[in-house]
C-alpha cells in the first residue's frame, strides 16, 4: 500500500506540471487507487477509458424532454390555456415499465411531452404524475425497442468529496457529460422546494440539465439535478436518489404523493426559548401554533412544546421536521419526543392527510400584509397559469428576497394557483408564523422563494 501511495504522489506531481485542473488531477489519483493494475505511461489512458465506459453505459438511459404540440393544433397536448413545458432532461428509472423520472417544472401542467433518446428516436410520453413539493415527475413511454436504464444508488451513503458525473442537455446541447465532486450534503433553506435535502455539487449544471442524473463513479444515480444558483459559480443542487425513489413509487401508484400531516406551526429554538423551556438552542423545534381538530391538537400538543424527535429521528430545524413528517404515510402512528416545562415525554400521534379548506373571501388576509399584491394575468398564451405580481414593497421580506413586479406565481406550498381568488384562499389556509413557499416564473425560468406569514 505504501508503494501505491508513493506512486500516486508521483502521478500527482507529474500531472500538476501539465497545467491540468486540480479537480481533474484528483480524479485521476482517485481512479488510480480503484484500478486493479497500473503503469506510469498508461495512467491517463486508463482514466480516459474509465470515463468513456461510464459515459457509454449511462448516456443511452438519459433522454431529452421538450414540449409536445400536435400538428395542426396550436397548444394540442398542452392543457390549461396552452401552458407549455420547459426543455430539460430525464433518466430511465424502470426500463421494463417505460418509466422516466425528471423535474416537475420540466413537465409542468402538461399531459404529454416529447421524449428524445440518444439514438434520435422520438416518443410522445404521458406524464403519470408530478410533485411540486420535491420538483419531481414521472413520465411513461411505450417503446418497441428495449430501453436502457441506470441503477439508482443509495444516497445515504454519499459523502462530501465523492467524485460525481452529471449528464443532461444544457442550452439544448444534448448528451452533455460533466464531472466534479460532492461539495455539500443536506442543503436546506435554499428556497428551491418545500422538502429540501439537496446534494450540492460543483459538476457543471446549467439550464437544460434539469431532470438529468447525478452519478457516482460506479455509474449509479445518486441524485436528480434540479437547479443552479444563477449568481454563483459551480453551485448546483440534486435531489437525493432515496427521496426520488420514495416519490416515484407514490406517483406511479397514486398519481400524487400522500404525505403525513401534523397540524402545527413551528419555529427554530432560539436562545430565549431554550432558557424558558430548559432546553438547548438549536435542538428541536418549538410549536408556535396548534391547528384545532388536526392530529397534533387531538394528541394534546401545546404551544411552547419543543419537538425533539419524530420516530427516532432527531429534529434540529423546521425543514428537517417538514421532511420527516412528509415522508410518513398518512394513517400511521408515530412516537414523538417532546420537551414541556423542562420535562421530556413521549407522545403517540396518528398522522392524517392534509385537507384543504375553502375560505370565503371575507376570511382571506390582506395580500398587502405580505409586502406585495397580485392580479390575474392577461390572455397571453405564452405565460403559464398563475397570478401576476403587480406591486412589491422593496422593504418587505418578499422584496428583500428578490420578488419583482411582473413575476408570475404559479404555486403556493406546492398547490398550483390558477387565479387571484385561489391564491388568496391558499394564503388563508396558512397560519400566522408558518412558512410560505412561492413557485415563481420569470424569463422562462422557475425558482422558489420562501417567506413567512407574519399576520
Secondary structure, 3 states (H helix, E strand, C coil): CHHHHHHHHHHHHHHHCCCCCHHHHHHHHHHHHHCCCCCHHHHHHHHHHHHHHHHHHHHCCEEEEEECCCCCCCCCCCHHHHCCCCCEEEEEEECCCCEEEECHHHCCCCCEEEEECCCCCEEEEEEEEEECCCCEEEEECCCCCCCCCCCECCHHHCCCCCEEEEEECHHHCCCEEEEEEEEEEEECCCCCCCCCCEEEECCCCCCCCCCCEEEECCCCEEEEEEEECCCCCCCEEEEEHHHHHHHHHHHHHHCCCCCCECCEEEEECCHHHHHHHCCCCCCCEEEEEECCCCHHHHHCCCCCCEEEEECCEECCCHHHHHHHHHCCCCCCEEEEEEEECCEEEEEEEECECCCCCCCCHHHCCCHHHHCEEEEECCCCCCCCCCEEEEEECCCCHHHHCCCCCCCEEEEECCEECCCHHHHHHHHHCCCCCCEEEEEEEECCEEEEEEEECCC
